[in-house]
């Protein structure tokens, strides 16, 4: 009787990988925003590839380059994650920060250090 209990437990544990794979397949609503969407409405399926609207707590919405830069929702949206796929130009932010830092230091030094007393 005791062996039988352990064998049943092993059968249940054997089903866990299948359950995990079925949950992965449930990401069917996950989609990527099109380069040329028909409108800026989130809930229009033709704006996504594949033509499905990501609107579940297990869905993933992916965004890359697009000619539509403003997206509106006509209903509430639930997502597991939101991925931005375009490559940001990070060095521009670094260069602007460096220039601002140099200008700020020059202005404060002029005001407080080099000022005639």
C-alpha positions, 0 to 999 in steps of 0.5 A: 500500500505504501509503494502505491502511494509513492507511485501515484505521487511520481505520476503527479510529478511527471505531469508537472512538465506537461502543465508547464508547457501548456502554460507556455503555450497559453501565451497565445495572446502575446504579440508585437506592435506593427511597423505600420499599424492601421490605427493607434488603438491598442485593442485593434487586432490588425495592429499586432503580429500575429493578429491578436490583442495582448490583453491577459495577465500572461501576455507579453506586448513587444514594441519596436520601431513603428510609424505610430508613436502614440497608442490609445486604449479603448478598454482596460489592458492587463499584461504580464510584461511590456518589452521595448525592442528598439535599440536606444541610443544610450550614448546620447544621454551620456553625452548630454549629461556630460555637457550639462555637468560641464556647463553647471560646473562652469556656471557655479565656479563663475558665480562662487569661485571666480567672482570678484570680491 
